[in-house]
Amino acid sequence: MADPRDPGNADPGKADPGNADPGKALYEKRLKLLEGLWMPAAPPWEDLPDEVKERWRAHAADEDASGSA
């Protein structure tokens, strides 16, 4: 079992006061799931258009407000 005190085990999809962009964290969390679904790789966060980044930030805020994963 992973040590919960290890910062490397933090759930990147959850809003964290130290995390400057929860949208990016959610995107990267979901990006890792693509590998297990045999899906093509998604572009890096830095390459996404601003409107797409804003959409991910809105999803992260919605997820944080509802408490769902």
Secondary structure by P-SEA (a helix, b strand, c coil): cccccccccccccccccccccaaaaaaaaaaaaaaaaccccccccccccaaaaaaaaaaaaaaaaaccc
